Amino acid sequence: MSTAPPTPRVIAVVGPTAAGKSDLGVFLARRLGGEVVNADSMQLYRGMDIGTAKLTLAEREGVPHHLLDIWDVTRTASVAEYQALARAEIDRLLSEGRVPVLVGGSGLYVRGVVDRMEFPGTDPAVRARLEAELEEAGPAVLHARLARADPEAAAAILAGNGRRIVRALEVIEITGKPFTANLPGREAYYETLQIGVDVARPELDARIARRV
């Protein structure tokens, strides 16, 4: 007799901005008796609505959404901090018999939740110096530096994402190793079903333009 695969404890919906992953997350949450946990790094910040394709209250169709609009844009967040918050929400939902639906376009944030990942600490002095350089020179200069130190990390981080660039450079300086060397393999923390949403580039660009 065949044995059915284990029922996933977490559903993760990933994809680029405006691909439709948020709508799919709402649909799945409604069908499965779940709630949405945001995993989009920019939607953690208040006021980042249009550029991140954040759903309106009406578009959420009554489905509770967690970890949206929790920080001011002046706050510098870390994946480690997000990991702790998201896992706390997921564990609470599981204890209540609800299905956590993790929705986001930030691959590292999703992995930080559903995979076993530990993150290096921080050095306030190094962080302050890099943030000052970011303010003075702009993200492109620091991204070029990251590309020389760790091409794989630079390829995964947008050139305009100053926060993540600073964090990657900080880890490199603290550990003496490439940022990606500190990322472990894919060992599951939760039994997860991951769904990727993809849209052809022209259609994606048109959707983003309609939101602006």
N, C-alpha and C positions, 0 to 999 in steps of 0.2 A: 504494500500500500504506500503510495507516495505521500510525502510529508509536505504540507504547505509551507512556503517561506515565511519567516517571522514577520508579523505585522510591524511596519515602521512606526516608531514612536514619534518621529518628527518628519514633517514634510518641508522640503526646502525648494523654493521657486527662485531661480536666478536668471539673469539676462540683462541686457543693456537698458538704459533709460528709455522710456516710452515704448518698450517692446510689448507691453501688456501683462507683465508679470504681476503687477499689483491687482489688476482685475481678476486674474486667474487665482491669486491668493484669496481674494474675497469669495470667489465661487467655491473653492475647495473648502474654505472655513465654514461656509454656510452648509455645504453638503455633508461634511464630516463632523459637524459639531465642534468646530475649533475656533481659535482666535489667532490673529496675525501678530507676529513679532517682527518688527522692522530690522533689516540687516543692511540697509543702505546707509553708508557712512554720512552722507550729506543730509539725509532726512532726519538725522538725529538732532539737527540744528533748527531752531525756530527761525522762521522767515524764509527758509530755503524751499519755496513751494513750486514756482513755475519751472525753474531750471532742473528740478529733480523729479518732475512729474508726480509730485505727492498728491494722493487722492484727497478730494474734498470729503467733508463729513457725509454728504449725500451719496457720494460714490462708494463709501465704505459699507453702505447698506445695513447699518446697524451692527456690523461685525466689530468687536473690540479690537483696537490696534494698540500695540505696546511699543515703547521706545521710539515714539515720534515726538519731535519738538521738545526734547528734554534738556537741551543745552543752548546757551547763547552762542552766537557765532564767534565771540571772542575766546571761547573756551577751547583749549587744545586737548583733544581726546586721544586715547590710545586704544588699540585693539584689545589689550589686556583688560582695560576698564570696561569696554563694551562686552567682552566675553563674560565677565562676572555678572553684569546686569542681565544679559540675554539668558544665560543659563539659569539664573534665579527665576526669571519669568517662565521659562520652559518647564522647570521642575515644579513650579506652582501649578501650571496648567495640567501637567501630567498627574499631579496628585489629586486634582479636581476631576479627572476623567475627561479633560478636554484635549483636543488635538492641536499642538502648536504648529502653525504654518509660518515658517521663516521665509521672509520675502526680501530680496535685496539684490543690488548689482555689484556689491563690493565682495569679490571673491574671498579675500583674506578674512573679512568679517564673518562670512558664512563658515569658512573652514575653522576659524577660531572658536566657533560654537560647537559644530558637529564633529570635529576631529579632536584628537588629544594633542593639544598644542600648549606649550609653555613659552612665555615671552620674556626676553631679557628685561632687566630693570631699567631705570632711567638715571641720568646724571644731570641734576639741575643746571650745573655750570655749563656743561656741553650743550644742553638743550637751549639755554639762554643765548649762548654764542651763535649757534646755528640759526636761531630765530632772528637774531639781530642781522645776520648775513642775509637771511631771506628777505627781511624788510628793506635792506639797503640794495641788494643786487637783484632780487626777484627770483622766482622759482626756476626759471629756465637755466640760470647759471648753476644753481645747486643741482638741478637735474642732470646737467652735463657732468658735474663732478661725480654724481652717483653712477652715471653710465660708465665712467672710467673705473670706478671702484667695484661695481657690481652690475654688469650689463643685464643680467637676468632680472634683478630687482627694478632697474630703470625701465625695462621693457614692460613691466607689469604695473608701473605707477605713472599716471598721467603727468606730463611735464608741468601742468598748472596746479597740481595738487601739492601745495607747499607743505601742508601738515605731514603728509605721508613721506615726502622727500626728506624733511627734517628728521623724522623718526628713523628712517632707514639709515641716514648718515650717522645719527646718534648711536644706533646699535653697532654699526661698523666700527666706530671709534671706541666704544666701550669694550667690545668683545675682541676686536682685532681680526674679525672674520667677516666675510660677506654677509649682508643681511639675510640672503636666502639660505645661508648655511645654518642659520638659527631656526629655520622652519623644518619641523620633522616630517616624516612620511605620513601617509594617510591611514592612521589608525583611528577607528570610529570611537567617538565618545557617546553618541546616541545612535541607535538604529534609525537610519535616515533614508527616505526616498527623495532623491534630488531630481527636479524637473527643470530642464533648460528651455527658455523661451527665446526664439530667434526670429528676426524679421529682416527682410532684404534692406540693404542700406538706403536706397532711395525712399522707400516707404518710411523707414525709421526717421530719416531727416525731415520728411514731410510732417510726420506726427509731432516731432519736436518743434518745428516752425509754427504749427498751429497752436501750440501751448504758449509760445512767447508773446 
